Amino acid sequence: MFPNRVRAIVRDERGINLVLSDKDDVPSSPPIYVRISDGKNCSSVITFSGQEIQIAGQKLSVLMEGDGGIILAGNGFVWEGGKQICASKNWEIQARSLGSITM
């Protein structure tokens, strides 16, 4: 329905939302699942490498490394491979590639 326009599918306290690009510029890549919890609220998203998403009240860039590892980066925040490298928030994060599933 939206070729190369689906930036993310977000599930948070508002429900499930589809985030579309204005242009057909979303690259074809394996989908990435990200779940962030602050102990009270939980948000999850399916997105693609190179996308900037709004999750848990912060804009984060989502990147996939060549070996399939995931990096999340935002203002004062970097998470890589299960470890918070630099963080002003104490979030519980899960992130993984969903492999070759096509969206």
MIDO-183683 format. One line per 5 residues: number of its first residue (from 1); for each residue x, y, z of N, C-alpha, C, O. Coordinates in Angstrom, 2 decimals. Example, Ala and Ser with C-alpha at 12.3 -4.5 7.8 and 13.67 -1.06 7.14 Angstrom:
1	13.19,-5.69,7.80,12.30,-4.50,7.80,13.20,-3.30,7.80,14.24,-3.32,8.46  12.85,-2.25,7.08,13.67,-1.06,7.14,12.90,0.03,7.87,13.41,1.14,8.04
***
This chain:
1	0.81,-1.20,0.00,0.00,0.00,0.00,0.85,1.26,0.00,0.47,2.26,-0.61  2.01,1.23,0.68,2.86,2.41,0.80,4.30,2.04,0.46,5.16,2.07,1.34  4.59,1.70,-0.80,5.95,1.26,-1.12,6.99,2.34,-0.83,6.86,3.49,-1.25  8.03,1.94,-0.10,9.16,2.80,0.27,8.75,4.04,1.05,9.46,5.05,1.03  7.61,3.99,1.75,7.14,5.13,2.54,6.96,4.81,4.02,6.81,5.73,4.83
6	6.95,3.54,4.39,6.74,3.18,5.80,8.04,3.41,6.56,9.01,2.68,6.38  8.05,4.43,7.43,9.22,4.73,8.25,9.20,3.91,9.53,10.25,3.46,10.00  8.00,3.71,10.09,7.91,2.99,11.36,6.46,2.62,11.67,5.52,3.25,11.19  6.33,1.59,12.48,5.07,1.24,13.12,5.35,1.36,14.61,6.19,0.64,15.15  4.65,2.27,15.29,4.92,2.59,16.69,3.75,2.14,17.55,2.58,2.37,17.22
11	4.08,1.49,18.66,3.07,1.12,19.66,3.46,1.77,20.98,4.52,1.49,21.53  2.58,2.65,21.49,2.84,3.31,22.76,1.51,3.54,23.48,0.51,2.90,23.16  1.51,4.47,24.45,0.31,4.71,25.26,-0.86,5.23,24.42,-2.00,5.17,24.86  -0.58,5.74,23.22,-1.65,6.23,22.34,-2.20,5.15,21.43,-3.18,5.40,20.72  -1.62,3.98,21.43,-2.05,2.89,20.56,-1.01,2.57,19.51,0.19,2.76,19.73
16	-1.46,2.08,18.37,-0.56,1.71,17.28,-0.69,2.77,16.19,-1.79,3.12,15.76  0.46,3.29,15.74,0.49,4.34,14.72,1.44,3.97,13.60,2.52,3.43,13.84  1.03,4.27,12.39,1.85,4.08,11.21,2.49,5.42,10.86,1.79,6.41,10.69  3.84,5.45,10.77,4.56,6.68,10.45,5.05,6.56,9.01,5.84,5.67,8.68  4.57,7.47,8.15,4.91,7.43,6.73,5.82,8.58,6.36,5.77,9.66,6.96
21	6.65,8.35,5.36,7.48,9.41,4.78,6.65,10.16,3.75,5.74,9.59,3.14  6.96,11.44,3.55,6.27,12.24,2.53,6.63,11.78,1.12,5.85,11.96,0.18  7.82,11.18,0.97,8.30,10.71,-0.33,8.59,9.22,-0.23,8.64,8.67,0.86  8.77,8.58,-1.37,9.13,7.16,-1.37,10.64,7.00,-1.25,11.31,6.51,-2.16  11.17,7.45,-0.08,12.62,7.49,0.13,13.12,6.57,1.24,14.29,6.66,1.63
26	12.28,5.70,1.76,12.73,4.77,2.81,13.45,3.60,2.13,12.85,2.88,1.33  14.73,3.40,2.45,15.50,2.35,1.77,15.00,0.96,2.13,14.47,0.73,3.22  15.19,0.06,1.21,14.83,-1.33,1.45,15.91,-1.96,2.32,17.07,-2.06,1.92  15.53,-2.37,3.51,16.47,-3.02,4.43,15.65,-3.87,5.40,14.44,-3.69,5.51  16.30,-4.80,6.09,15.57,-5.63,7.04,14.93,-4.77,8.14,15.55,-3.82,8.60
31	13.71,-5.10,8.55,13.08,-4.35,9.64,13.81,-4.58,10.96,14.41,-5.63,11.19  13.73,-3.56,11.81,14.37,-3.58,13.13,13.28,-3.37,14.19,12.46,-2.46,14.07  13.30,-4.22,15.21,12.37,-4.10,16.33,13.09,-3.44,17.50,14.19,-3.85,17.88  12.47,-2.39,18.09,13.02,-1.71,19.25,11.93,-1.60,20.31,10.81,-1.20,20.01  12.27,-1.95,21.55,11.35,-1.81,22.68,12.08,-1.05,23.78,13.20,-1.41,24.16
36	11.44,0.03,24.28,12.03,0.85,25.34,11.04,0.96,26.49,9.86,1.28,26.28  11.52,0.70,27.70,10.68,0.82,28.90,11.42,1.65,29.94,12.62,1.48,30.15  10.68,2.56,30.59,11.28,3.35,31.66,10.82,2.86,33.04,11.05,3.52,34.05  10.17,1.69,33.08,9.66,1.15,34.33,8.18,1.44,34.52,7.50,0.70,35.23  7.69,2.50,33.90,6.27,2.85,33.97,5.60,2.72,32.62,4.51,2.16,32.49
41	6.26,3.25,31.60,5.72,3.25,30.25,6.60,2.42,29.34,7.81,2.32,29.53  5.96,1.83,28.33,6.68,1.00,27.39,6.27,1.41,25.97,5.09,1.59,25.69  7.25,1.56,25.10,7.00,1.86,23.70,7.77,0.85,22.86,8.87,0.43,23.22  7.18,0.48,21.74,7.90,-0.39,20.82,7.69,0.11,19.40,6.69,0.78,19.10  8.63,-0.22,18.53,8.59,0.27,17.16,9.23,-0.76,16.24,10.18,-1.45,16.62
46	8.69,-0.85,15.05,9.35,-1.57,13.97,9.73,-0.50,12.96,8.88,0.27,12.51  11.00,-0.46,12.60,11.50,0.57,11.70,12.62,-0.02,10.86,12.79,-1.23,10.80  13.39,0.86,10.20,14.45,0.42,9.30,15.71,1.24,9.59,15.63,2.35,10.11  16.86,0.68,9.25,18.12,1.37,9.49,18.14,2.72,8.80,17.70,2.87,7.66  18.66,3.71,9.51,18.76,5.06,8.97,17.58,5.95,9.29,17.59,7.14,8.96
51	16.56,5.41,9.94,15.37,6.20,10.26,15.52,6.89,11.61,16.13,6.35,12.54  14.97,8.08,11.71,14.90,8.80,12.98,13.47,8.67,13.47,12.52,9.01,12.76  13.32,8.16,14.70,11.98,7.91,15.24,11.80,8.67,16.55,12.77,9.00,17.23  10.57,8.94,16.87,10.21,9.54,18.16,9.70,8.39,19.02,8.66,7.80,18.72  10.42,8.10,20.09,10.02,7.01,20.98,10.43,7.38,22.40,11.52,7.92,22.62
56	9.57,7.09,23.34,9.83,7.38,24.75,10.17,8.85,24.97,10.99,9.19,25.82  9.53,9.72,24.19,9.74,11.16,24.37,11.04,11.70,23.82,11.40,12.84,24.11  11.76,10.91,23.03,13.04,11.36,22.49,13.18,10.93,21.04,12.72,9.85,20.66  13.82,11.77,20.23,14.15,11.39,18.87,15.39,10.53,18.90,16.41,10.91,19.48  15.31,9.37,18.27,16.45,8.45,18.20,16.70,8.06,16.76,15.75,7.82,16.01
61	17.96,7.99,16.38,18.35,7.43,15.10,18.58,5.95,15.31,19.22,5.54,16.28  18.07,5.14,14.39,18.20,3.69,14.47,19.11,3.25,13.33,18.84,3.54,12.16  20.19,2.54,13.67,21.16,2.10,12.67,21.47,0.62,12.85,21.56,0.12,13.98  21.63,-0.08,11.74,22.04,-1.48,11.80,23.48,-1.58,11.31,23.82,-1.07,10.24  24.32,-2.25,12.09,25.71,-2.47,11.72,25.79,-3.62,10.72,24.83,-4.38,10.57
66	26.91,-3.75,10.05,27.10,-4.79,9.06,26.91,-6.20,9.61,26.49,-7.09,8.88  27.23,-6.39,10.90,27.09,-7.71,11.51,25.69,-7.93,12.10,25.46,-8.94,12.77  24.76,-6.99,11.86,23.39,-7.14,12.37,23.16,-6.48,13.71,22.02,-6.45,14.19  24.20,-5.95,14.34,24.04,-5.24,15.60,23.25,-3.96,15.41,23.21,-3.41,14.30  22.62,-3.48,16.46,21.78,-2.30,16.40,22.40,-1.18,17.25,22.88,-1.43,18.35
71	22.38,0.04,16.72,22.80,1.23,17.45,21.61,2.19,17.51,20.95,2.43,16.50  21.35,2.73,18.70,20.35,3.78,18.89,21.11,5.01,19.37,21.91,4.92,20.30  20.86,6.15,18.75,21.56,7.38,19.12,20.60,8.54,19.15,19.77,8.70,18.25  20.70,9.36,20.20,19.87,10.54,20.33,20.63,11.62,21.07,21.85,11.52,21.25  19.94,12.65,21.50,20.55,13.76,22.22,21.03,13.27,23.59,20.21,12.99,24.47
76	22.34,13.17,23.78,22.90,12.71,25.05,22.68,11.24,25.31,22.70,10.80,26.46  22.46,10.45,24.25,22.13,9.04,24.43,22.71,8.21,23.30,22.53,8.52,22.13  23.44,7.13,23.67,23.91,6.14,22.70,23.76,4.76,23.33,24.18,4.54,24.47  23.16,3.85,22.59,22.98,2.46,23.03,23.48,1.58,21.90,23.14,1.78,20.74  24.29,0.57,22.27,24.82,-0.34,21.25,24.95,-1.73,21.83,25.52,-1.93,22.90
81	24.42,-2.69,21.11,24.62,-4.10,21.44,24.25,-4.48,22.87,24.94,-5.27,23.50  23.17,-3.92,23.38,22.72,-4.27,24.72,23.31,-3.43,25.82,23.03,-3.66,27.00  24.15,-2.43,25.46,24.78,-1.59,26.48,24.50,-0.12,26.21,24.56,0.34,25.07  24.19,0.61,27.26,24.07,2.06,27.15,25.48,2.62,27.25,26.15,2.49,28.28  25.93,3.24,26.18,27.28,3.81,26.13,27.28,5.17,26.81,28.17,5.48,27.61
86	26.28,5.97,26.49,26.13,7.30,27.06,24.64,7.50,27.26,23.88,7.44,26.29  24.20,7.74,28.48,22.76,7.84,28.70,22.43,8.77,29.84,23.04,8.73,30.91  21.44,9.61,29.59,20.92,10.46,30.65,19.66,9.85,31.24,19.12,10.36,32.22  19.19,8.77,30.64,17.99,8.08,31.11,18.33,6.63,31.41,19.24,6.06,30.81  17.61,6.05,32.33,17.82,4.66,32.69,16.70,3.81,32.08,15.74,3.45,32.76
91	16.84,3.51,30.81,15.83,2.73,30.09,16.23,1.27,30.01,17.42,0.93,30.01  15.24,0.42,29.94,15.44,-0.98,29.59,15.15,-1.08,28.09,14.06,-0.73,27.65  16.13,-1.53,27.32,16.01,-1.53,25.87,16.24,-2.93,25.32,17.14,-3.65,25.75  15.41,-3.28,24.35,15.62,-4.47,23.54,15.60,-4.02,22.09,14.74,-3.23,21.71  16.53,-4.49,21.28,16.55,-4.15,19.87,17.16,-5.30,19.10,18.15,-5.90,19.53
96	16.55,-5.61,17.96,17.08,-6.70,17.14,16.56,-6.58,15.70,15.51,-6.00,15.45  17.32,-7.13,14.81,16.89,-7.20,13.42,15.83,-8.29,13.31,15.92,-9.33,13.96  14.84,-8.03,12.49,13.82,-9.05,12.23,14.17,-9.86,10.99,13.32,-10.57,10.45  15.41,-9.75,10.54,15.90,-10.57,9.43,15.34,-10.15,8.10,15.23,-8.96,7.81  14.99,-11.10,7.30,14.57,-10.82,5.93,13.05,-10.72,5.77,12.53,-10.93,4.68
101	12.34,-10.40,6.85,10.89,-10.20,6.75,10.64,-8.98,5.88,11.24,-7.93,6.11  9.79,-9.10,4.89,9.47,-7.93,4.07,8.21,-7.25,4.57,7.26,-7.90,5.01  8.23,-5.93,4.49,7.08,-5.14,4.98,6.36,-4.55,3.79,5.36,-3.84,3.96
***
